[in-house]
Amino acid sequence: MSKHVIVALILMVLFVIVLLLTGGKVDIQFLAWTIDNVRLSFAMLGSMVVGIIIGILLK
């Protein structure tokens, strides 16, 4: 594995640890839809997944 891949994996692990320690609820508004009372950790996990997908597509 290259150095960049190892750093990326370490950053993802740290982000997951932050997700486990985060509490609270949030409302997600997307265009005309609103999703109410979503756990903040799931919303942040979703943002991480979207970022990974965008990164893969840009590569």
Backbone torsions as a table, in degrees:
resi	resn	phi	psi	omega
1	MET	NA	145.3	179.4
2	SER	-81.1	167.0	-178.8
3	LYS	-63.6	-36.4	-179.4
4	HIS	-66.2	-38.2	179.7
5	VAL	-67.1	-41.8	179.5
6	ILE	-64.0	-43.0	178.0
7	VAL	-63.4	-41.7	178.8
8	ALA	-63.3	-42.1	179.0
9	LEU	-65.0	-39.9	178.3
10	ILE	-64.5	-41.8	178.0
11	LEU	-63.9	-38.3	177.4
12	MET	-65.7	-40.0	178.1
13	VAL	-63.5	-42.2	177.6
14	LEU	-63.6	-38.8	178.5
15	PHE	-65.2	-39.1	177.9
16	VAL	-65.8	-37.9	176.4
17	ILE	-62.4	-42.4	176.3
18	VAL	-61.4	-39.8	178.2
19	LEU	-61.0	-40.1	-179.2
20	LEU	-66.7	-29.9	-177.2
21	LEU	-90.3	-7.5	-176.0
22	THR	-90.2	135.9	176.8
23	GLY	-122.2	175.0	176.6
24	GLY	112.4	172.3	-179.6
25	LYS	-125.4	155.6	-178.9
26	VAL	-148.1	151.2	173.6
27	ASP	-100.2	132.4	-179.5
28	ILE	-106.4	123.2	177.3
29	GLN	-109.9	122.5	179.4
30	PHE	-132.5	107.6	-176.6
31	LEU	52.6	-111.5	-177.2
32	ALA	-94.6	-7.0	-176.7
33	TRP	-98.5	147.7	174.2
34	THR	-131.7	127.0	176.2
35	ILE	-107.2	119.5	-174.1
36	ASP	-96.1	147.8	172.0
37	ASN	54.1	50.4	175.1
38	VAL	-90.1	138.5	176.8
39	ARG	-62.1	137.5	-177.3
40	LEU	-59.3	-36.4	-179.2
41	SER	-64.2	-37.2	178.0
42	PHE	-70.1	-36.1	177.9
43	ALA	-65.3	-41.3	178.6
44	MET	-69.0	-36.2	176.4
45	LEU	-63.3	-40.5	176.9
46	GLY	-62.6	-39.0	177.9
47	SER	-67.1	-34.8	177.3
48	MET	-66.3	-41.8	179.9
49	VAL	-64.0	-42.4	178.4
50	VAL	-63.1	-40.7	177.9
51	GLY	-63.9	-38.4	178.2
52	ILE	-66.8	-42.3	179.7
53	ILE	-63.3	-43.9	178.5
54	ILE	-63.0	-41.9	178.4
55	GLY	-61.5	-40.3	178.3
56	ILE	-66.3	-41.3	-179.5
57	LEU	-68.1	-32.4	178.8
58	LEU	-77.0	-21.0	-179.1
59	LYS	-72.1	NA	NA
